[in-house]
Amino acid sequence: MLKKYTSVFNHKLIVLIFRLITKMKILLYSFKNVSKNVAFSFLLWLGGLAFSSFDLIAQQVDDFCGTKEVDDRTFEKLPWFGDNDYLREILDSCGYFQDTPDSTKVLFRVPVQLFVYRDRNNKKGFNDLQVKRVVQELNYFNTVNNTGFLYYILPIKYVRNKRRLKMGYRIEAPIQTYFRRVDECVNVHLINSLQKKKLFGRSIFVRGSYNYFTEAVILSKNSSSTSLAHEIGHFLGLHHPHRNWTKGKCRQEAVSRTRTYDGCFKKGVICEQSGDGLCDTPAEPDLTGRVSDDCEYTDNQLTDNWGDKYLPATDNIMSYPEPRSCREKFTLGQIAVMVYTAREKNIEAWHAPKYKNAAQNAYIFDKYEPDDNREMATLLHLGKTQIHTFHKCYLGKENKDLDTDIDWYSFEVKDVKSSEIEIRTYPSKIAYSSIELVLFSNGGLEIEKATPKSNEQIVGTTLKVKELSRGKYFLRIMKMKKSESPIISGYKIEMTKKNSYKKP
């Protein structure tokens, strides 16, 4: 059997090595202004990456998450391996159970650096509205699961290169994410598609992946609403519940939560040492093709190696059900793993309870973020009050925090003509910022401006427009003064009007 494929394998191997050598020559040329040690180190890494890709060929590959499973030796070093009580202690130590966990319990506010890949005309790739949706979905699933994590984005870095919209999984993606990354945050690359090319068989398109070496997430445009939460779960130490499910009795997770090892040179409860190492995530096979449109598990005759039928949770965010809309939950064990990993990173600015007074935490952001450009504008509703903050962005220990000083809104006039519209910003419970309001037409024409008055700290700033025609409008609110204080600032905003003139 081996001889049958030898010539084909050798041919493809030669072609691949030739391509690698060609790319290395190009890279060496690009390193002409870089020290030889840096260039040589990178090429050694690239060579190792190339050889490791052959190992990936033999592994199970799917078109949903391209994250490689960790090896058993690494897995066995986890502090909760064989001792899930350790995870309970983690949550106890951070006060997770002191009050009833709810959406207001925030333990970490984590910065995310987005790299958005587009063509030069900004027509292909993620648009800014899609970017906003991805970030808000990430925060939604963390909020409803009371994980204690919220995420805010740093200024987006746009990569305008048509050739990078589609990336190869094994070499191109690691190279791009290696050279485009920011320290002390989650690096997320948004591209059109990520492709796994195989030496044998058809190539596979991956919806999302986390690279353990570059510590970067790549998300394809066809990803689901939970894909980013899934991949950041890997970043924070989570594994797939179906890990090693085809690997035999000594490595497969048992369905029973109390079954212990009998042989295999192992002792203890199996669910604490196999699968994802968490006993509160049920043992499961790869759920691809085993879940109905109603999120019901369908492979009812499949058993583990001890003869017990699988009873998986089809709603776990780290699992592989299809449709992906079934995924919506993290377990307490998974939350504890994420908390442990975040604490181990030892980045003080991530910790939400940095000050005893929560209002002093400069990284607190409002639920409408991101909204710092027209495409991400927040919808302003008539007669409904919104509370917004101007938070700071953490850029690392070596850099000064960045102020976010612009918010955008949009609203629509549906009548032929409206009467006077009043948009007012005024102080909330947090420090009030000096604010300028500017109203624009859908085409970008400035219609009206309101600047701060001497008594704005008491009455706020008001913009009045006597009459607006039917159509869409945009409002820009800008903080006028930079703040050196760690105290968060913000405002309330409300839009009102007297009446409308209907079309006769």
Steps between C-alpha positions, in 0.01 A plus 500: 500500500786733586676437167180586317513860624876550514544662158197726541608606850859567387381712210272713719767525767754629247252757370423619853868525597571695179222745587635537851851571373362760259308669780806490725705678233239773484495520877880520519489792259236668714727453802783705350440774757454256789774337704619161374410336831136612472478388137662164572275439802190570298608271216571223750148549635357494148686178426365343817153617403533334160600166646231520768240544225568142386394387848178694455418305186449184704269668751126532496411812304168683498362808330386675817789553742856452381655516847741213555435289810771523765713192557446280806826603670401867493147413609624302802681808634176693550444563874141366488605180319364228727369759749197702388454632856791728418273688259239563769777650711594730211148643484482526879829692512374771262166542678294349220249346742481786751186632334260341256692512170331727252584713200649773723770272643804593291838359597698589188476764228727375225626707204471345154718608210313444176682463169239543228610381155351671194576582141625850418150618408348379829244295307612153608554374851322577828326838497483705820139404573598132485795575728265661754270198485790259566613697807150541642426129453819419689390716792143372485596134548743591778235712673216245489738232631631721783858418404634819659662602168422798279700609194565840345684571177811709451521723190450264206802423282390463137707283267412602146641217296277293271739205511456464877120471490547125451773340709664161515465340842843336538752766395343826386270552800772435762737738320241778474392463863861477620598837352167672564438483872479725804613400848270462802174467310309248289610521137215420259538489121182532292536359149276363225611137518759272658599195298663174608680348203563127529759288323225249428134579446312823465584820685281606791380847593516581872260739670732594785826403663729580792875464451677400823838624374402849380218522760270642234143433394398489134134530411350438156207694365272194505551448873208468741386733778694296759819446298697782661389398850611143412844601373565742788399209720806320361709813567384481862585132540186312394502179296241316292282266713547231233879509525646146454156344464631255236825417682405184689432410862814651644435845349128522429273672750240273662131596504476414871612786725611258772683239293865458600798357314560127523837459336673725239751588776253766612298561816208723586175618343514480120300818426763707685780367278346446156296703252533864604585395857175645639237278659222758458521473121346164403711256298422528133607392153562757230143631465534586131212323321358371829267788592160585349377845398316504834832451681414142601776239511418236236767227524322322785672162450859625522677390819831565669759224545322382817164454326323811633295706253609858443277772644681815382407862557434636151503861622861529618695777328815284480318212325436430130121479452358589163308729480736723693202697631461221760810625680431747779649386833821479701510282813633612840805281446571672168453842661748405773758394241466834320531692828810299595664563163426874508646529849810308395563754224549750783384811313373741765301716259278203410370470855164676530505550880817705469347769723255456787276759336400342168427844350872576523596219266598684184449191282126471563323519165131520416289229339473691171869469416659497252350815349794723409421542128192551283478136390482391866250769601263418787130532422346792689134445595253779555427561869739230628800589714839338447804516728841508333857517623829628362726220615874458469672226299791310650793494257753313713734586785736694277232724351263764627130412514301621200187713539190404304342837437247450216158334489278476192122467484243460227125557483239513229224750430212306345255786452519743211603774742557501873448777749779621724736222611702543816800284588633558847799365687515547875685370806443149636641352822851498354720802420359707214719579199510821302316398182441627147202374295497510118206385285565370145281400210525150357727644232742645755388863487524683833156628602536634852758526779470551875805596705544494879369792708643636823235323711514166314608310812151570636269512199701314237514583128195525273471486121174627344386464139173666393416272212640185341387330181439127469824302501788369707722725714822457694609667824860527614577565865857592580671557832670839486769453763745216553497361852805397701280376784433129553139591580260398226291767327178481304153640442131427449339569163136537402318606180155659511264679259168678534295355215512386138343627184355211306491496123158637392 
